[in-house]
Amino acid sequence: MLTNSQPPTEPYGYQYLDVGDGHSIYVEQYGNPSGIPAIVLHGGPGSGCQPEQRRWFDPAIFRVILFDQRGAGRSTPAGSLAQNTTWDLVSDIEIIRTTLGISQWMVVGGSWGVTLGLAYAQRHPTAVSGIILRAVFLGTSQEIQWAFVDGPKTIRPDLWYAYLSSMPEEDRSDPISALTRRLHGADSADRDHAAHIWGEYERALSQLKPEPAIPLALTEQPPPDAAVPNTPRFESYFFQNNCWLEPGQLLRDASKMADIPGIIVQGRYDLLCPPRAAYALAKAWGNCDLRLIEGAGHSVSEPGIRKTIVSAISEMGRALA
């Protein structure tokens, strides 16, 4: 069983796919063209695929497909939120599958990639051979409230009050709504400042032991040349639209995946996506194995999380071979 990341590899193919609505998405492939197909759904939304994701797979066994979702990474138009919904992305995934001539593939996703992976598998269950999920997020308003307000208030009050202090006093009673308004406002400097606050706050919450514990972006103005994160605009846009999901939809429809085997990798101390959602999903789904990782939070970079993802993918590959 593989337990460590694979050496880095280069793509054997890449392309841009016109998926309609003015969007062109970047797709790349790694590994064995005749291997077990697997698609990786990146987080965010809006972050783009990452080179580290290809290293979770044995390149001799898997045909790995990575892509940048609408408006993310190298997809164009960059940063576009037009015609960019959960169901548009589900449609894009299916376009990738049929374009590449794949009958079934393994779906791998983390955090927002879990939400998108579940939505895809529940709409196209016969196209999915297996699912590997990390850090379950079901796209509900209750999870968002916990991740950005109640959880930090309870577990990281130092971070919570630094977060509030980074905003004007009139924004502090409802910081999520205030930052959302600023992220989509007309003032570009204010949009960028709000993006830095949101991004650094979320990054600190994603790590079990963040360094520094209080990000500088919450106490100081970022330098003018600091890269502006893409995900805050996307996340706030998806969140204010309830991810285009009905309340409790992904849990309600988990039975549609009853014939799909799955493995859920979940950090015990994940503050952004706490284990209760993973446990509820595993119970509703049935045909999956929930693996709680002790001493781990949300970030995939934590050794216990990464090691378990790699071994879970290897295990699923042997089962599907």
Buried (B, 14 or more C-beta within 10 A) or exposed (E): EBEEBBEEBEBBEBBBBEBEEEBBBBBBBBBBEEBBBBBBBBBBBBBBBBEEBBBBBBBEBBBBBBBBBBBBBBBBEEBBBEEBBBEBBBBBBBBBBEEBEBEBBBBBBBBBBBBBBBBBBBBBBEBBBBBBBBBBBBBBEEBBEBBBBEBBBEEBEEBBBBBBEBBEEEBBEEBBEBBBBBBBEEEEEEBBBBBBBBBBBBBBBBBBEBEEEBBEBBEEEBEEEEEBBBBBBBBBBBBBEBBBBEEEBBBEBBEBBEEBBBBBBBBBBBBBBBBEBBBBBBEBBEBBEBBBBEEBBBBBEBEBBBBBBBBBBBBBBEEBE
